[in-house]
Amino acid sequence: MSFSITVRRAALPAAVLATLALPAAPAHAAATPVTATVETAPVSHSGDAADDPAIWVHPTDPGKSVVVATDKKGALEVYDMTGARIQRITGDYGNNVDLRGDIVVSADDEAADGNGAMHVYRIDPATRQLKRLRDIPTEVTAHGICLYTSPASGKLYAFPNSTSGRVEQWELAVDGDAVTATSVRLWDAGSAVEGCYADETTGKLYLGEEDVGVWVYGAEPTAGTGRTRLDSTGSGGHITADTEGITAAGNRIYVSSQGSNDFTVYDRSTRAYLGRFAVSGGTAADDCEDTDGIDATAANLGPAFPQGVFICQDGSNGAPGTSGNQNFKFVPLQRITAQFG
């Protein structure tokens, strides 16, 4: 394995820390309400169990696309576009999941090796079932994850990250059912991180530092650790901690602002802040609250979602005053894009 130099923050003396006040929560404009048309079957475990979805677009029949999602208390679940569960894989405690093509990777911080691991799967287009190919122990305690296919080299990379703030980049080579994995970059982003999104259109990695905001790094393995800020949870920012899910679709970037039960929207090219929306209760599904992971695509997913879909994890599933096992809500993407250009 080859690693870059890990950059760590110098610890501040306790006396200095005691004098520092946390920034006040930013004041936000009201979120535009949108409603979901589909909700998935609840995950099997109660409490804080569901976390992160990833959308797989069927290569020949868009209506047969699926959503792979985590039940971090012990399963990886696969849903069709009506929200029905079509597969449940036990023994996977993945907190986050992502995919590229037919390769699916979950980040399991409860792995038996004690450090966390990436579980690599392949999805079969004929059956829409996942097959587990390999478990890869990581240098970080894998908590969040996102995948990236380099437009320069065509290589597939995974970015497992940790509540310790450590981030790792792995090159994954898949040949049939054989998976070769090489760690190519390791660094420290600061405090707890989880949500991330790697953008092939720009070559950028968006990384959510939960109590700080969203940072933008280079996604290529030679990019180093230089970064710029997309948005923050502090004064002048638009995110209410925790910063959790990050995704993009079409010309928009979306971030889950967990503390305010809504989602911030940015221009994918300029990274300008455009506004915020909330998934409210409707006739087909209740709202999304306390959201962790999100995903979105502008691809055609069949008659129910011909212009794409936005998916949010619901941390408090059920009508107001009730609470069932957590699940995921599907919003037709045009209901959101109509509000933001």
SULNOR-V852407 format. One record per residue. RES is the residue in one letter. PSI is psi in radians with two decimals (none if undefined). D_FIRST is the distance of its C-alpha to the first C-alpha in Angstrom with 2 decimals. Layout:
BEGIN
RES_PSI_D_FIRST / RES_PSI_D_FIRST
END
This chain:
BEGIN
M_2.54_0.00 / S_2.34_3.79 / F_2.61_6.64 / S_2.97_10.34 / I_2.29_12.97 / T_2.26_14.29 / V_2.15_18.00 / R_2.61_20.35 / R_2.46_24.09 / A_2.37_26.38 / A_2.41_28.41 / L_2.52_32.12 / P_2.62_34.79 / A_-0.64_36.56 / A_-0.60_39.80 / V_-0.76_38.43 / L_-0.64_36.90 / A_-0.40_40.29 / T_-0.13_41.93 / L_2.31_39.72 / A_2.48_41.06 / L_2.51_39.07 / P_2.57_40.09 / A_2.58_42.76 / A_2.35_41.87 / P_2.59_42.59 / A_2.32_45.76 / H_2.60_45.15 / A_2.73_47.45 / A_2.48_48.36 / A_2.44_45.96 / T_2.23_47.31 / P_2.42_47.73 / V_2.83_46.58 / T_2.67_46.84 / A_2.69_44.75 / T_-0.24_46.22 / V_2.51_44.01 / E_2.57_42.40 / T_2.88_40.28 / A_2.50_41.25 / P_2.64_40.22 / V_2.82_37.10 / S_-0.47_38.03 / H_2.57_37.13 / S_3.02_39.27 / G_-2.71_38.42 / D_1.55_35.34 / A_-0.95_33.59 / A_2.59_33.18 / D_-1.01_30.64 / D_2.33_29.03 / P_2.74_30.11 / A_2.32_28.57 / I_2.20_30.97 / W_2.15_30.61 / V_2.08_33.12 / H_2.35_34.58 / P_-0.38_34.37 / T_-0.35_38.04 / D_1.61_39.92 / P_-0.59_39.20 / G_-0.26_41.32 / K_0.26_38.98 / S_2.79_36.03 / V_2.92_34.53 / V_2.16_32.92 / V_2.27_30.00 / A_2.75_30.17 / T_2.41_28.99 / D_1.65_31.15 / K_-0.04_28.80 / K_0.15_31.00 / G_0.35_29.93 / A_2.67_30.01 / L_2.27_28.85 / E_2.58_32.02 / V_2.25_33.07 / Y_2.56_36.29 / D_-3.10_38.43 / M_-0.01_40.06 / T_-0.07_43.02 / G_0.01_40.83 / A_2.44_41.35 / R_2.23_38.56 / I_-0.17_37.73 / Q_2.50_34.79 / R_2.07_33.49 / I_1.93_30.30 / T_2.85_30.46 / G_0.14_27.71 / D_2.00_25.58 / Y_0.59_25.77 / G_2.30_24.06 / N_-0.74_25.15 / N_2.79_24.16 / V_2.58_23.77 / D_2.94_23.26 / L_2.72_23.48 / R_2.22_23.41 / G_-2.25_25.64 / D_0.20_25.78 / I_2.21_22.33 / V_2.37_22.63 / V_2.25_20.02 / S_2.64_21.18 / A_1.94_19.66 / D_1.78_20.88 / D_0.08_21.05 / E_0.31_23.19 / A_2.70_20.72 / A_-0.41_21.45 / D_-0.11_18.29 / G_-0.25_19.72 / N_-0.32_16.85 / G_2.76_17.44 / A_2.81_15.99 / M_2.27_16.21 / H_2.16_18.83 / V_2.26_18.90 / Y_2.82_22.43 / R_2.39_24.44 / I_2.32_27.97 / D_2.03_30.74 / P_-0.50_33.24 / A_-0.69_36.07 / T_-0.30_35.87 / R_0.44_33.84 / Q_2.55_32.10 / L_2.43_28.42 / K_2.22_26.60 / R_2.22_23.54 / L_-0.78_20.77 / R_2.61_17.76 / D_2.30_16.66 / I_1.87_13.08 / P_2.45_12.66 / T_2.76_11.37 / E_-0.60_10.63 / V_2.87_13.97 / T_1.65_17.11 / A_2.10_17.40 / H_-0.99_20.96 / G_2.85_21.31 / I_2.59_19.60 / C_2.70_20.28 / L_2.79_19.21 / Y_2.24_19.41 / T_2.03_20.08 / S_2.15_19.71 / P_-0.31_23.18 / A_-0.79_21.88 / S_-0.30_19.39 / G_0.02_20.31 / K_2.61_16.75 / L_2.34_16.51 / Y_2.65_14.54 / A_2.51_14.88 / F_1.41_15.39 / P_2.50_15.70 / N_3.05_17.49 / S_2.73_19.40 / T_-0.18_22.82 / S_-0.22_21.31 / G_-0.08_20.63 / R_2.50_16.83 / V_2.42_15.32 / E_2.60_11.90 / Q_2.21_11.33 / W_2.41_9.79 / E_2.20_10.61 / L_2.22_12.77 / A_2.09_14.49 / V_2.13_17.61 / D_1.78_19.85 / G_-2.15_22.84 / D_0.07_21.78 / A_2.33_18.38 / V_2.17_15.35 / T_2.33_11.85 / A_2.32_9.30 / T_2.21_6.03 / S_2.24_5.61 / V_-0.19_7.10 / R_2.48_9.52 / L_2.25_10.87 / W_3.03_14.50 / D_2.08_17.78 / A_-0.17_20.64 / G_-1.91_23.27 / S_-2.90_25.03 / A_2.30_24.68 / V_2.75_23.34 / E_-1.19_23.63 / G_2.37_25.18 / C_2.75_23.31 / Y_2.22_24.07 / A_2.19_22.26 / D_1.91_25.00 / E_-0.44_24.72 / T_-0.42_28.14 / T_-0.20_27.18 / G_0.44_23.39 / K_2.61_23.48 / L_2.12_21.83 / Y_2.14_24.51 / L_2.20_23.44 / G_1.97_26.09 / E_1.93_26.28 / E_-0.80_28.85 / D_0.10_31.44 / V_-0.84_30.93 / G_-2.72_30.69 / V_2.25_28.53 / W_2.67_26.20 / V_2.07_25.24 / Y_2.94_21.89 / G_2.49_20.62 / A_-0.29_18.66 / E_2.61_16.85 / P_-0.32_13.24 / T_0.14_14.91 / A_-0.28_17.67 / G_-2.80_16.93 / T_0.21_18.60 / G_2.55_22.22 / R_2.77_24.35 / T_2.90_27.94 / R_2.29_29.96 / L_-0.88_31.35 / D_2.93_33.59 / S_2.92_34.04 / T_-0.10_35.69 / G_-2.93_37.63 / S_2.25_40.91 / G_-0.17_41.25 / G_3.06_38.46 / H_0.02_39.09 / I_2.41_36.71 / T_2.06_37.81 / A_2.52_34.99 / D_2.59_33.00 / T_2.07_31.09 / E_-1.67_29.72 / G_2.59_29.40 / I_2.36_28.78 / T_3.07_29.49 / A_2.64_31.25 / A_2.40_33.83 / G_-2.26_36.00 / N_0.49_36.48 / R_2.55_35.88 / I_2.45_33.14 / Y_2.44_33.91 / V_2.34_32.85 / S_2.03_33.97 / S_1.49_35.99 / Q_-0.68_36.18 / G_-0.31_38.67 / S_0.16_41.26 / N_0.70_40.82 / D_-2.99_40.33 / F_2.29_38.01 / T_2.64_37.71 / V_2.40_37.78 / Y_2.66_36.51 / D_2.26_36.94 / R_-0.49_33.72 / S_-0.87_34.48 / T_-0.28_35.98 / R_0.32_34.44 / A_2.47_37.99 / Y_2.29_39.02 / L_-0.34_41.60 / G_-2.83_42.65 / R_2.71_41.99 / F_2.80_43.04 / A_2.53_43.41 / V_1.86_43.52 / S_2.88_46.97 / G_2.44_48.79 / G_-2.87_50.68 / T_-0.46_52.64 / A_-0.41_49.69 / A_2.69_47.13 / D_-3.01_46.98 / D_3.06_44.95 / C_2.10_41.31 / E_2.67_40.98 / D_0.80_38.21 / T_2.34_35.71 / D_-1.60_31.98 / G_2.64_30.26 / I_2.81_31.80 / D_2.78_31.27 / A_2.68_33.48 / T_2.59_34.07 / A_0.12_36.93 / A_2.69_36.80 / N_2.20_39.83 / L_0.49_39.44 / G_-3.04_42.86 / P_-0.57_46.36 / A_-0.48_45.41 / F_1.12_42.81 / P_-0.37_43.61 / Q_0.29_42.26 / G_-3.14_39.14 / V_2.62_38.46 / F_2.30_37.16 / I_2.30_35.98 / C_2.48_35.93 / Q_2.39_35.30 / D_1.99_38.52 / G_-0.10_38.22 / S_1.27_41.96 / N_2.31_43.08 / G_2.90_46.85 / A_2.76_49.98 / P_2.33_50.72 / G_-0.08_51.56 / T_2.88_49.69 / S_1.94_46.13 / G_-3.07_44.63 / N_2.53_41.12 / Q_2.75_38.83 / N_-2.83_38.28 / F_2.51_37.49 / K_2.46_39.98 / F_2.13_40.14 / V_2.18_41.87 / P_2.22_42.96 / L_-0.56_41.08 / Q_-0.39_44.32 / R_-0.44_45.75 / I_-0.84_43.20 / T_-0.47_43.08 / A_-0.43_46.89 / Q_-0.31_46.74 / F_0.78_44.25 / G_none_45.28
END
